C-alpha cells in the first residue's frame, strides 16, 4: 500500500485514459469505468479491491438481467485505487440507468462509482437522463455541493465510509441471495419437524426411538444439523443453474456425497436421513431454479420440474440391475430386483404422486380444520402410509407386511386419524405394535418431510 502523490495521480489518469482508448478502438461499443469512492491517503488496499470486484459482480448481474453482453473486463491496480474498465454491448443510456441502480443497490454501494461512456467516448451523465445527482455520504444534498461548501467535517465523512465498509465486510459473509437461504432453512426445518412430530408409529419421535436401536431423537437433531450445509448448497446450485435441468442432477449428486459424509460423521456412522437427503436436495434445487425463473412457484411446478430433472433415472440406474450380477447392490436396488419396486427414484420421476395427490391436500386441510402443526403432520403421516410403497418396511420385512401396514393405516384414517379421539388412540396403539414388530415406515417419513417443505415453499 502506498500513499497517493501528485505524480501518481497524473500517471493513473494517463493509464486509465489509455486503457479506455484501447478498448473503445477495439470494440467500438459502450464502456463502463468502475472505481471505488473511498476517502483517505491510501487508496489501493485489499478492502478496496474486494469492493471493486463486488461492483463488477453487480454489473455482471444487471447485464444478464437487461440482456447486455459483457465483451471484456480489464483491471488496473493503481496508487489512486483499483479500476475496472468493462466493454459492454448495449445501449449506453440504458446501461447508465442500470449502473445507477447498482450504485443504489445497498448501503455500501454508495462507495461504487460507475461511469458510462458511449462508443464515441462521450460520458453519459445522470442529468442527461433526468436522474438526480448522487447525494452526499452524510445528507441528502448533492455530493458535489457538499464538497464545494465543505459542509461536513472530514472525520464525519471518514467515519461514515468506515461504517459502509463494515457493512460490506458483513455482506461478504453471505454468498447467496435471500431466496437460497429461505429454501435451505425450510428444508432443514422440514427435517426437524418430521423427526419431532409425535406420536409417529415405528419412527423416532420425541417420546421414543420407535423401531430403532441405533438412533434416537437427538441423533436426528445432529443429523439434520449436519445436513444443513448440503441443503443450502443444493438450493444455491439450483438458483445459479443456467442449463437444462437434467444437467443439474450430477451436481446435486456430488453435493449429496459430501452431505452423506457429514451426516455419518455427526451420527457416528448411523444412516438416519440418506434418502431424505436425496429427496429434499432435489426439491430444494428445483424450487430455487423455478423461483429464479418465475419469482413465485407452486408445489405442482416444483414437482413437475423434479420429474424433468430425473427423467429416465429408473431406466438408467435400475433397469439393468437384473443383468448385472457383478457389483454389490444397495438396499433399494435389491428391492427393485426382488419386487420391481422403484423406490424414491420412481417416485420423483413420476412427480411424487403420493405427495401431490395425498400429502399436500391432507396437510392443508388438516391445518384448515384447526389441528396443531404437530397433529397435522401426524395426520398426514397416517394418510401417506395408506398409499406409499415404503422401501424401509420392505427392506426389513416383505410385501405382506407392507400391505398390512397400509390396511392398518387406512383403518385409522377411516376413524378420523388425529381429528378424533378414537383415531388418536389407535395411532398410539399402532406405535406400540410397530415397535414390538420392528416396523419402521421410514420412506413415509421422508415423504412427510418433503410434503411439509413443499407446503411452506408454496405459501
C-alpha positions, 0 to 999 in steps of 0.5 A: 500500500502506498500513499497517493502523490501528485505524480501518481495521480497524473500517471493513473489518469494517463493509464486509465485514459489509455486503457479506455482508448484501447478498448473503445478502438477495439470494440467500438461499443459502450464502456463502463469505468468502475472505481471505488469512492473511498476517502483517505491517503491510501487508496489501493488496499485489499478492502478496496479491491474486494469492493471493486470486484463486488461492483463488477459482480453487480454489473455482471448481474444487471447485464444478464438481467437487461440482456447486455453482453459483457465483451471484456473486463480489464483491471488496473491496480493503481496508487489512486485505487483499483479500476475496472474498465468493462466493454459492454454491448448495449445501449449506453443510456440504458446501461447508465440507468442500470449502473445507477441502480447498482450504485443504489443497490445497498448501503455500501454501494454508495462507495461504487462509482460507475461511469458510462461512456458511449462508443464515441467516448462521450460520458453519459451523465445522470442529468442527461437522463433526468436522474438526480445527482448522487447525494452526499455520504452524510445528507441528502444534498448533492455530493458535489455541493457538499464538497464545494461548501465543505459542509461536513467535517472530514472525520464525519465523512471518514467515519461514515465510509468506515461504517459502509465498509463494515457493512460490506465486510458483513455482506461478504459473509453471505454468498447467496441471495435471500431466496437460497437461504429461505429454501435451505432453512425450510428444508432443514426445518422440514427435517426437524419437524418430521423427526419431532412430530409425535406420536409417529408409529415405528419412527423416532419421535420425541417420546421414543426411538420407535423401531430403532436401536441405533438412533434416537431423537437427538441423533436426528437433531445432529443429523439434520444439523449436519445436513444443513450445509448440503441443503443450502448448497443444493438450493444455491446450485439450483438458483445459479443453474443456467442449463437444462435441468437434467444437467443439474442432477450430477451436481446435486449428486456430488453435493449429496456425497459430501452431505452423506459424509457429514451426516455419518460423521455427526451420527457416528456412522448411523444412516438416519436421513440418506434418502431424505437427503436425496429427496429434499436436495432435489426439491430444494434445487428445483424450487430455487431454479423455478423461483429464479425463473418465475419469482413465485412457484407452486408445489405442482411446478416444483414437482413437475420440474423434479420429474424433468430433472430425473427423467429416465433415472429408473431406466438408467440406474435400475433397469439393468440391475437384473443383468448385472450380477457383478457389483454389490447392490444397495438396499433399494436396488435389491428391492427393485430386483426382488419386487420391481419396486422403484423406490424414491427414484420412481417416485420423483420421476413420476412427480411424487404422486403420493405427495401431490395427490395425498400429502399436500391436500391432507396437510392443508386441510388438516391445518384448515380444520384447526389441528396443531402443526404437530397433529397435522403432520401426524395426520398426514403421516397416517394418510401417506402410509395408506398409499406409499410403497415404503422401501424401509418396511420392505427392506426389513420385512416383505410385501405382506407386511407392507400391505398390512401396514397400509390396511392398518393405516387406512383403518385409522384414517377411516376413524378420523386419524388425529381429528378424533379421539378414537383415531388418536388412540389407535395411532398410539396403539399402532406405535406400540405394535410397530415397535414390538414388530420392528416396523419402521415406515421410514420412506413415509417419513421422508415423504412427510418431510418433503410434503411439509417443505413443499407446503411452506415453499408454496405459501 
